[in-house]
Amino acid sequence: MIQINFNDLDDSAQQRLIALSKKDVEAKFGKQLRSYAKTQFSNYDELLEQEAIRNLYNYRYSFKI
């Protein structure tokens, strides 16, 4: 669960969440994503970014108001 202060939803907070999600995705699926990017001639960083954004929907958030 990720706790977010409701007043702290600025750009830096969003970038921090995406960076956290990227680390999570890379730890779970890094080898698979590299293999897919290599076989499909895709850019690994773009693929990682897309998967990190999708991964954000899997988190549970707790907002403090």
N, C-alpha and C positions, 0 to 999 in steps of 0.2 A: 504494500500500500504506500502511496506517495502522498505526503501531506503538503498542501499548497495553501499559502495565505491568499485569500480572495483578492486582496489589494495588490498582490505581487504577480500579476499576469502580464508584465511588460515583455519586451523583446528578449531581454537577457534571461528571464525565467523560462521563456519558450525555448531558447537556444540551449539552456541547461537541461531541459527535459529531453530534447532531441539528442543531445550528446549522451545522456544516460541511456536512452533507448538504443542508440548506435552501439554502445558498449555491450548492452544486453544481447542484441541481435548478433553481433560479431562473436560473442562467446558461445551462443547457442548454435548458430548456423553458419559460422565463418567459412568452414571448409566447403560446405555445400554451395554457398553463394559464390565463392571463388571459382569452383568447378563450373557452375552454371555460366558465370560471366566469361570464362575462358572458352567454353564450348559454343556459346552464342555470340561471341565477339562483342560483348557488352562492356561498358565501363563499370568496374566494380564499385567505385565510390558512389555513382548514381544509383546503382542497384541497392547498395547499403542504405542510402538516404531514403529511398522509397520504402524499403522494408522497415526502417526505423520509424517512419511516420505511421505505417500500418500497425506497428507494434504498440504505439501509444494508445491505441484503442483497447488494448488488452490489460492495461494497468487499472488498478482500483485507486481512485483519488479520494482524498478526504480534504474538504475545503474548510478552512477556518475563517469565519466571517467576523 
